[in-house]
């Protein structure tokens, strides 16, 4: 009798279980929310281009959501019906080996490269308008 476990709030376990059913790339920066949304849209579009498609369910499960702290955005793949987002991204060695086919990580790397170049160009443009060239 002492070994029995009584669960009173099944909702907690459901929410914890759902956290393992999707894969997310977080965009949690100190920049304006419209720039965050642009970055999130870029990552989502690029990841949907890269995801391997058999039925289209994983590609269609891609979405943009708020982070848990409500300060950033997440690009998520996978739902309670599409539970294999992590298996496709990272692969699996146990039960029926499956090689990794990354789609989120390359999308995030492409976004980092693109937005770093955009930030640098914006900085150079602002610098030129603020500090005129000195002609001697």
C-alpha positions in Angstrom: 0.0 0.0 0.0 2.9 2.4 0.7 4.1 2.1 -2.9 1.0 3.5 -4.5 1.3 6.8 -6.4 -1.8 9.0 -6.6 -1.9 11.5 -9.4 -4.4 14.3 -8.7 -3.5 16.7 -11.6 -3.1 14.8 -14.9 -2.8 18.2 -16.8 0.7 18.7 -15.5 1.9 15.4 -16.9 0.1 16.1 -20.2 1.9 19.5 -20.6 5.3 17.9 -19.7 4.6 15.1 -22.2 3.7 17.6 -24.9 7.1 19.4 -24.5 8.8 16.3 -25.9 6.5 16.0 -28.9 7.8 19.1 -30.7 11.1 20.6 -31.7 11.5 24.4 -31.4 14.0 27.1 -32.4 13.7 30.0 -30.0 14.2 33.6 -31.1 14.6 35.4 -27.8 16.5 38.6 -28.4 16.4 42.2 -27.2 15.4 43.6 -30.6 12.0 44.9 -31.6 9.2 42.3 -32.0 8.8 43.1 -35.7 12.4 42.0 -36.3 11.8 38.9 -34.2 8.8 38.1 -36.4 10.8 38.6 -39.6 13.5 36.3 -38.3 10.9 33.7 -37.2 9.2 33.8 -40.6 12.5 33.3 -42.4 13.4 30.3 -40.2 10.0 28.8 -40.7 10.0 29.2 -44.4 13.6 27.8 -44.7 12.9 24.9 -42.4 9.8 24.0 -44.4 11.9 24.0 -47.6 14.4 21.7 -46.0 12.2 19.2 -44.1 12.0 15.8 -45.7 8.5 15.1 -47.0 6.7 11.8 -47.2 3.2 12.8 -46.2 3.6 16.5 -45.6 2.4 16.3 -42.0 5.7 17.3 -40.4 6.1 20.2 -42.9 2.5 21.4 -42.2 3.0 21.2 -38.5 5.5 24.1 -38.6 4.3 27.2 -36.8 5.4 30.3 -34.9 4.4 30.6 -31.3 5.3 32.8 -28.3 8.0 31.5 -25.9 6.9 30.6 -22.3 8.2 33.9 -20.9 6.2 35.8 -23.6 9.3 37.8 -24.6 10.3 35.9 -27.7 9.1 33.6 -30.4 9.6 30.0 -31.3 9.5 28.2 -34.6 7.9 24.8 -33.7 7.5 21.6 -35.6 5.5 18.6 -34.4 2.2 18.1 -32.6 0.5 15.5 -30.6 -0.3 13.7 -33.9 3.1 14.4 -35.5 5.5 13.1 -32.8 8.6 12.5 -34.8 10.0 16.0 -35.3 13.0 15.3 -33.1 13.6 11.9 -34.7 13.9 13.4 -38.1 16.2 16.3 -36.9 18.5 14.2 -34.8 18.0 10.6 -36.0 17.6 7.5 -33.9 19.9 4.6 -33.1 17.6 2.4 -30.9 14.6 0.6 -32.4 14.7 0.9 -36.2 17.8 3.1 -36.9 17.0 6.3 -38.7 19.8 8.7 -39.9 19.4 12.4 -39.0 18.0 14.7 -41.6 18.4 18.2 -40.1 16.0 20.9 -41.1 15.8 23.3 -38.1 19.5 23.7 -37.5 20.4 24.6 -41.1 17.5 27.1 -41.2 18.7 28.8 -38.0 22.3 28.9 -39.3 21.0 30.5 -42.6 19.0 33.1 -40.5 22.0 33.9 -38.4 24.1 34.5 -41.5 21.4 36.6 -43.2 20.6 38.8 -40.2 24.2 39.4 -39.3 24.8 40.7 -42.8 21.7 42.8 -42.6 22.6 44.2 -39.2 26.1 45.0 -40.4 24.8 46.8 -43.5 22.3 48.8 -41.4 25.1 49.8 -39.0 27.3 50.9 -41.9 24.5 52.9 -43.4 23.7 54.6 -40.0 27.4 55.3 -39.5 27.7 57.0 -42.9 24.7 59.2 -42.3 25.9 60.2 -38.8 29.6 60.7 -39.5 30.3 62.3 -42.9 33.5 61.5 -44.6 36.4 63.9 -43.9 38.0 65.2 -47.1 41.5 66.6 -46.7 
